Amino acid sequence: MDAALRVCSSPVAPRCSAKPSPLDPSICQPTAVGLPCWKRPACGPLFTRRRCVAERSKEDPPVPALAETEDEKTQSDGDTEVSVSSTAVIDNREEEEEAEDTKEEEQLETRLTYNIVFVTAEAAPYSKTGGLGDVCGSLPISLASRGHRVMVVSPRYLNGDSDKNFAKAVDVGRRIKIPCFGGEQEVAFFHEYRAGVDWVFVDHFCYHRAGNPYGDRYGAFGDNQFRYTLLCYAACEAPLVLTLGGYMYGQNCLFLVNDWHASLVPVLLGAKYRPHGVYKDARSILVIHNLAHQGVEAATTYQNLGLPPEWYGALEWVFPPWARTHALDKGEAVNILKGAIVTADRIVTVSQGYSWEITTVEGGHGLNELLSSRKSVLNGITNGIDVDDWDPASDKYIPFHYSIDDLSGKAPCKAALQKELGLAIRPDCPLVGFIGRLDYQKGTDLIRLALPELLQDDIQFIMLGSGDPDTEDWMRSAESTYREKFRGWVGFNVPISHRITAGCDIFLMPSRFEPCGLNQLYAMRYGTVPVVHCTGGLRDTVENFHPFAKEDSGQGTGWTFFPLSKDSMLGEFTFCTTASVWNGWYLLVAADDARIFVGENR
């Protein structure tokens, strides 16, 4: 079993010599999932290297011409006179140095290009419930702009409201049968080419239902393991069976699997493909956006996944005694995310701070020891944002535009938001906003606890989000109780989220843990000052404001509080709302607008 788990855990493996491109359809012609039915094993490097001008110039070196000048010297060699110009020699040396500099610059521009396959449960604008959808909707476009060939594989969710998002995706006419859950499940592929990216949508009737991608108002869907098992199998087959733009992606791919929904991909590569000589040169990177969700199901469901029995250990999970339901409960389960942690070639989190937190008992959610054992391949890269979509100078959803050079449009945005939501138009009253899922992780219980005391001060508060039904009911009740100061918008609305981000003075994020967080990045981009709990990516991206730094002119991009408590959060609010009368506040707003985390930085 140990050998099986190590089959694809090494980030470095010997590579075969270059052979004909695996993109040639004549090479890749599978007839069933994971079977050794190839005409010829596609071998070769994971990337293709572009030959730069400097390399080509070596083949045909230019012949320099000697220029004659007045200080020419004549040397006699028998009956032959040879003219040698000292100036020409110097010129030649200068030309050679310039040519060397040019070669170095051209070599620096040489890039490695990959066939990259994103596997994700959501990708904006097609489907989105949070930061995962934002990142998987913008990062592929950024990578494609750098010369990589990029495919995104995601389910085709149809619930009535989302149908229009897939209107431009066309059926490619390819069907595959996936052996899992006691039978063969047939799935179809839809494709849209947009912004240099191949957007591939897996179609099956299990994705056609009301609600969000993961559940409805009654809770999470009971067949989510089945739904995302289909996604993982389809993602492994897509590069081998789909001809996109005239070529297949082939076997030499880099799979970026996001969260537990896609975590079967590296397991399938090791268990069902590589033993048959397929995907030998492919690599996988697990991107952890939220470790709290791991895809844990009963141990008896392992047989439904279509994996060999000897691979059970990769997914095996045993709950500690205190977490078991009764005395006879053995706590045996399968953990999909654990399987990817064991088998992926690299593991990446969405911030440096979170990559450390998940190796601790407090932040590891039971996987901290396993993640600590893989520290050599564990890294954190802070999420970036799409600065074209989130740009206060051109945002189509806000009524007035502004920038770091001209902040005059921010105050009118605030007034317009207050008017739209029926609040008193008061430029001098701090306007606080919250946008996010209404659940325990986001700290909404802390907001509920602190709101009565918070609204005793002269502030206005706006909340936008959906999730926990009790919290949704509380928002409606709080709006009736604090009619002059509080507004609650149950649900998610893209235009209003942009207007809240632009119109508010303060953006609150009291998250218990936050792998990265994008809303604080959006807020800083729009000059809205974040007040955040000092954890994970919030700690990495928000610099605590020190009003007396830099000769009392102030330094920082927001306020952080710790520990996570009502008193700690209220104390920070008291400080920052008082600070809003300082001139330093507007320096803070300008600093926020200048601090941009661009998606390409990933």
Sequence and secondary structure as in RCSB ss.txt:
>XXXX:A:sequence
MDAALRVCSSPVAPRCSAKPSPLDPSICQPTAVGLPCWKRPACGPLFTRRRCVAERSKEDPPVPALAETEDEKTQ
SDGDTEVSVSSTAVIDNREEEEEAEDTKEEEQLETRLTYNIVFVTAEAAPYSKTGGLGDVCGSLPISLASRGHRV
MVVSPRYLNGDSDKNFAKAVDVGRRIKIPCFGGEQEVAFFHEYRAGVDWVFVDHFCYHRAGNPYGDRYGAFGDNQ
FRYTLLCYAACEAPLVLTLGGYMYGQNCLFLVNDWHASLVPVLLGAKYRPHGVYKDARSILVIHNLAHQGVEAAT
TYQNLGLPPEWYGALEWVFPPWARTHALDKGEAVNILKGAIVTADRIVTVSQGYSWEITTVEGGHGLNELLSSRK
SVLNGITNGIDVDDWDPASDKYIPFHYSIDDLSGKAPCKAALQKELGLAIRPDCPLVGFIGRLDYQKGTDLIRLA
LPELLQDDIQFIMLGSGDPDTEDWMRSAESTYREKFRGWVGFNVPISHRITAGCDIFLMPSRFEPCGLNQLYAMR
YGTVPVVHCTGGLRDTVENFHPFAKEDSGQGTGWTFFPLSKDSMLGEFTFCTTASVWNGWYLLVAADDARIFVGE
NR
>XXXX:A:secstr
 HHHHTTT  S        S TTSTTT   SSTT S  SS   S SSEE   HHHHHHHS         TT EEE
EETTEEEEE HHHHHHHHHHHHHHHHHHHHHHHT  EE EEEEE S  TTTS SSHHHHHHHHHHHHHHHTT EE
EEEEE  BSSSSGGGGTT EEEEEEEEEEETTEEEEEEEEEEEETTEEEEEEE GGGBSSSSSSEETTEE TTHH
HHHHHHHHHHHHHHHH  BTTB   S  EEEEETGGGTHHHHHIIIIIGGGTSSTT EEEEEES TT   EEEGG
GGGGGT  GGGHHHHEEE  GGGSSSTT   EEEEHHHHHHHH SEEEESSHHHHHHTTSTTTSTT HHHHHHTG
GGEEE    B TTTS TTT TTSSS   SS GGGHHHHHHHHHHHTT    TTS EEEEES BSGGGTHHHHHHH
HHHHTTSS EEEEEE B HHHHHHHHHHHHHTTTTEEEEES  HHHHHHHHHH SEEEE  S  SS SHHHHHHH
TT EEEEES HHHHHH  B BTTHHHHT B SBEEE SSSHHHHHHHHHHHHHHTTSTHHHHHHHHHHH   BGG
G 
